[in-house]
Amino acid sequence: MIDSRRYPHLANIESPADLRKIPEADLRAVADELRTYLIESVATSGGHFGANLGVIELTVALHYLYDTPIDRLVWDVGHQCYPHKILTGRRDRITTIKKKDGVAPFPKRDESEYDTFGVGHSSTSIGAALGMAIAAQRKDDHRKVVAVIGDGAMTAGMAFEALNHGGDVEPDMLVILNDNQMSISENVGALTKMLARLMASRTLNRLREGAKRAMPRGGLLWRFTKRWEEHAKGMFVPSTLFEELGFHYTGPIDGHDLPQLLSALRTVKELKGPQLMHVITTKGKGYPPAEREQIEYHAVGPFDPAAGVVKKPGKGKPTYTDVFGDWLCDMAAADPRLYGITPAMREGSGLVRFSQEYPQRYFDVAIAEQHAVTLAAGMACEGAKPVVAIYSTFLQRAYDQLIHDVALQKLDVTFAIDRAGLVGPDGATHAGSFDLSYLRCIPNMVVMAPADEDECRKMLTTGFLHEGPAAVRYPRGSGTGVVPVQELTTLPIGKAELRRRGHGIALLAFGAMVLPCAKVADALDATLVNMRFVKPLDEALVLELARSHGALVTIEDNALMGGAGSAVAELLNAHGLQVPLLQLGLSDRFLEHAAREELLASDGLDAAGIEASVRARFGHLVPTPALRSAI
């Protein structure tokens, strides 16, 4: 429960309606309390941090002036929604964020009526808000609609598709460009450079708006002023891009100056047609360590607010991301044809070292997954060997390009797919639950899933040296602790690894599921196969095991529908083999935020759950302890 002595204003805000009862002169105090409360809350629970600190004043101003939830407020990305959640009834539960049964890390429609559009990926806010505005106007509903886009989301094509459409249909809506010059790392691209050149042209805006109000609309003087405005803006503001797209541009506005924010919002709130207000904010505002180290403080674990995030001495087991980052640099040293591509995930995908050592071969394309894949295809056409480092959930956004631009043309592109399977606290929007299903149905693809770190390195080399499209999908976090061999060695494509020869039951495990299955195989005296390849399958081994065992069990951390187990079932069916088959994987539901281990256990994919499922289905094939000793 919040301490009303420390937070006298915030303690009384259970909803935006309470906020709107507070005198405007006290809003600065509200913002200060909200910032302090956010710092202490995230320090307790961990979570997204820097972007949320940057939108404190903007969040207060929006909920103060707009009649939410009747007026629609659409947040982009979700990295900047914590202050919004605190002001909309989730204040006392904010420390449960990302935890099982706790507050969701991103806006979620079934969590609150104030979360008007669910989000986790970027650049959807303008399109969603445009749809809301059109639907409202067709019903003669005069509610206001506001999209807040920022944290790099304006670098994605979807945002401009929506702007292009919005300028054509001319709805009454406001787009707030929260410009903090950052996504997770620094924004890149021509748009970023353009926005950086914009002057704080407050004098121009005041003069322009004052002149418009002082003269009759449509008259000669009004038309002259409008024409003068266009030329003047060309001098003061180096681009009229948004105006050319049909959005009336206001800004730049200091996003931490509450009186200025409120004044600008009051003005645009009453304007008709599509509006865009450019707001300048600082990621990490109000917490000096986060202002200085904006990348490090994008998202944090629990920390001491007085000391900041303290890096732990030494280093534990390398993560799969670390394995990929080291491999990328080693392979780049061995092959000058290698190019590394990331859609704005340099840190998350492990390309920091590569970007420093091979800057001319490193390409951050911003939040533009579709372009990343087609860019790689174009490079491959000219003899390069591009590696696209991408999260499983983000590759979904480039599925058309994966099929048509890469696989259909059999182009030599390697996909390093991070965060495959369940990612845990980031929830359903970030889970990589579907990649085996959506990859294995594509012709010409080679699809691999490593059981440990050494195998991951070997599979990356295998995929890179394979002449054609190949994908290696690996989970978040560290593996089993197997130290990778430094030589750049390959694996025979389509060959599995028989890890244990047992009796009765054969466990066919894919990727990260090999580790828990090893315990199950020992407990059941079962055969264990590290399948390695989802496509092509090791058909010869699967068929031999089907003929020599009483039952087969497939285990994967992917959706059951269409996944690796389905591939085995299709193979058995094609050969007319009717051996009993149990398929274990992720159930047909979106798994919400919780620790990865909790989520795996909830779907029966930990060792105990796997063993229980096998015993329940094939208990008659499990030898008794006495029989096992005799064998």
Rosetta blueprint (number, residue, H / E / L):
1 M L
2 I L
3 D L
4 S L
5 R L
6 R L
7 Y L
8 P L
9 H L
10 L H
11 A H
12 N H
13 I L
14 E L
15 S L
16 P H
17 A H
18 D H
19 L H
20 R L
21 K L
22 I L
23 P L
24 E H
25 A H
26 D H
27 L H
28 R H
29 A H
30 V H
31 A H
32 D H
33 E H
34 L H
35 R H
36 T H
37 Y H
38 L H
39 I H
40 E H
41 S H
42 V H
43 A H
44 T H
45 S H
46 G L
47 G E
48 H E
49 F L
50 G H
51 A H
52 N H
53 L H
54 G H
55 V L
56 I H
57 E H
58 L H
59 T H
60 V H
61 A H
62 L H
63 H H
64 Y H
65 L H
66 Y L
67 D L
68 T L
69 P L
70 I L
71 D L
72 R E
73 L E
74 V E
75 W E
76 D L
77 V L
78 G L
79 H L
80 Q L
81 C L
82 Y H
83 P H
84 H H
85 K H
86 I H
87 L H
88 T H
89 G H
90 R H
91 R H
92 D H
93 R H
94 I H
95 T H
96 T H
97 I L
98 K L
99 K L
100 K L
101 D L
102 G L
103 V L
104 A L
105 P L
106 F L
107 P L
108 K L
109 R L
110 D L
111 E L
112 S L
113 E L
114 Y L
115 D L
116 T L
117 F L
118 G L
119 V L
120 G L
121 H L
122 S L
123 S L
124 T L
125 S H
126 I H
127 G H
128 A H
129 A H
130 L H
131 G H
132 M H
133 A H
134 I H
135 A H
136 A H
137 Q H
138 R H
139 K L
140 D L
141 D L
142 H L
143 R L
144 K L
145 V E
146 V E
147 A E
148 V E
149 I E
150 G E
151 D L
152 G L
153 A H
154 M H
155 T H
156 A L
157 G H
158 M H
159 A H
160 F H
161 E H
162 A H
163 L H
164 N H
165 H H
166 G H
167 G H
168 D H
169 V H
170 E L
171 P L
172 D L
173 M E
174 L E
175 V E
176 I E
177 L E
178 N E
179 D E
180 N L
181 Q L
182 M E
183 S L
184 I L
185 S L
186 E E
187 N L
188 V L
189 G L
190 A H
191 L H
192 T H
193 K H
194 M H
195 L H
196 A H
197 R H
198 L L
199 M L
200 A L
201 S L
202 R H
203 T H
204 L H
205 N H
206 R H
207 L H
208 R H
209 E H
210 G H
211 A H
212 K H
213 R H
214 A H
215 M L
216 P L
217 R L
218 G L
219 G L
220 L H
221 L H
222 W H
223 R H
224 F H
225 T H
226 K H
227 R H
228 W H
229 E H
230 E H
231 H H
232 A H
233 K H
234 G H
235 M H
236 F H
237 V L
238 P L
239 S L
240 T L
241 L H
242 F H
243 E H
244 E H
245 L L
246 G L
247 F L
248 H E
249 Y E
250 T E
251 G E
252 P E
253 I E
254 D E
255 G L
256 H L
257 D L
258 L H
259 P H
260 Q H
261 L H
262 L H
263 S H
264 A H
265 L H
266 R H
267 T H
268 V H
269 K H
270 E L
271 L L
272 K L
273 G L
274 P E
275 Q E
276 L E
277 M E
278 H E
279 V E
280 I E
281 T L
282 T L
283 K L
284 G L
285 K L
286 G L
287 Y L
288 P H
289 P H
290 A H
291 E H
292 R H
293 E L
294 Q L
295 I L
296 E L
297 Y L
298 H L
299 A E
300 V E
301 G L
302 P L
303 F L
304 D E
305 P L
306 A L
307 A L
308 G E
309 V L
310 V L
311 K L
312 K L
313 P L
314 G L
315 K L
316 G L
317 K L
318 P L
319 T E
320 Y H
321 T H
322 D H
323 V H
324 F H
325 G H
326 D H
327 W H
328 L H
329 C H
330 D H
331 M H
332 A H
333 A H
334 A H
335 D L
336 P L
337 R L
338 L E
339 Y E
340 G E
341 I E
342 T E
343 P L
344 A L
345 M L
346 R L
347 E L
348 G L
349 S L
350 G L
351 L L
352 V H
353 R H
354 F H
355 S H
356 Q H
357 E H
358 Y L
359 P H
360 Q H
361 R H
362 Y E
363 F E
364 D E
365 V L
366 A L
367 I L
368 A L
369 E H
370 Q H
371 H H
372 A H
373 V H
374 T H
375 L H
376 A H
377 A H
378 G H
379 M H
380 A H
381 C H
382 E L
383 G L
384 A L
385 K E
386 P E
387 V E
388 V E
389 A E
390 I E
391 Y E
392 S H
393 T H
394 F H
395 L H
396 Q H
397 R H
398 A H
399 Y H
400 D H
401 Q H
402 L H
403 I H
404 H H
405 D H
406 V H
407 A H
408 L L
409 Q L
410 K L
411 L L
412 D L
413 V L
414 T E
415 F E
416 A E
417 I E
418 D E
419 R L
420 A L
421 G E
422 L L
423 V L
424 G L
425 P L
426 D L
427 G L
428 A H
429 T H
430 H H
431 A L
432 G E
433 S L
434 F L
435 D H
436 L H
437 S H
438 Y H
439 L H
440 R H
441 C L
442 I L
443 P L
444 N L
445 M L
446 V E
447 V E
448 M E
449 A L
450 P L
451 A L
452 D L
453 E H
454 D H
455 E H
456 C H
457 R H
458 K H
459 M H
460 L H
461 T H
462 T H
463 G H
464 F H
465 L H
466 H L
467 E L
468 G L
469 P L
470 A E
471 A E
472 V E
473 R E
474 Y L
475 P L
476 R L
477 G L
478 S E
479 G L
480 T L
481 G L
482 V L
483 V L
484 P L
485 V L
486 Q L
487 E L
488 L L
489 T L
490 T L
491 L L
492 P L
493 I L
494 G L
495 K L
496 A L
497 E E
498 L E
499 R E
500 R E
501 R L
502 G L
503 H L
504 G L
505 I E
506 A E
507 L E
508 L E
509 A E
510 F L
511 G H
512 A H
513 M H
514 V H
515 L H
516 P H
517 C H
518 A H
519 K H
520 V H
521 A H
522 D H
523 A H
524 L H
525 D L
526 A L
527 T E
528 L E
529 V E
530 N E
531 M L
532 R L
533 F E
534 V E
535 K E
536 P L
537 L L
538 D L
539 E H
540 A H
541 L H
542 V H
543 L H
544 E H
545 L H
546 A H
547 R H
548 S H
549 H L
550 G L
551 A E
552 L E
553 V E
554 T E
555 I E
556 E E
557 D E
558 N E
559 A E
560 L L
561 M L
562 G L
563 G L
564 A H
565 G H
566 S H
567 A H
568 V H
569 A H
570 E H
571 L H
572 L H
573 N H
574 A H
575 H L
576 G L
577 L L
578 Q L
579 V L
580 P L
581 L E
582 L E
583 Q E
584 L E
585 G E
586 L E
587 S L
588 D L
589 R L
590 F L
591 L L
592 E L
593 H L
594 A L
595 A L
596 R H
597 E H
598 E H
599 L H
600 L H
601 A H
602 S H
603 D L
604 G L
605 L L
606 D L
607 A H
608 A H
609 G H
610 I H
611 E H
612 A H
613 S H
614 V H
615 R H
616 A H
617 R H
618 F H
619 G H
620 H H
621 L H
622 V L
623 P L
624 T L
625 P H
626 A H
627 L H
628 R H
629 S H
630 A H
631 I L
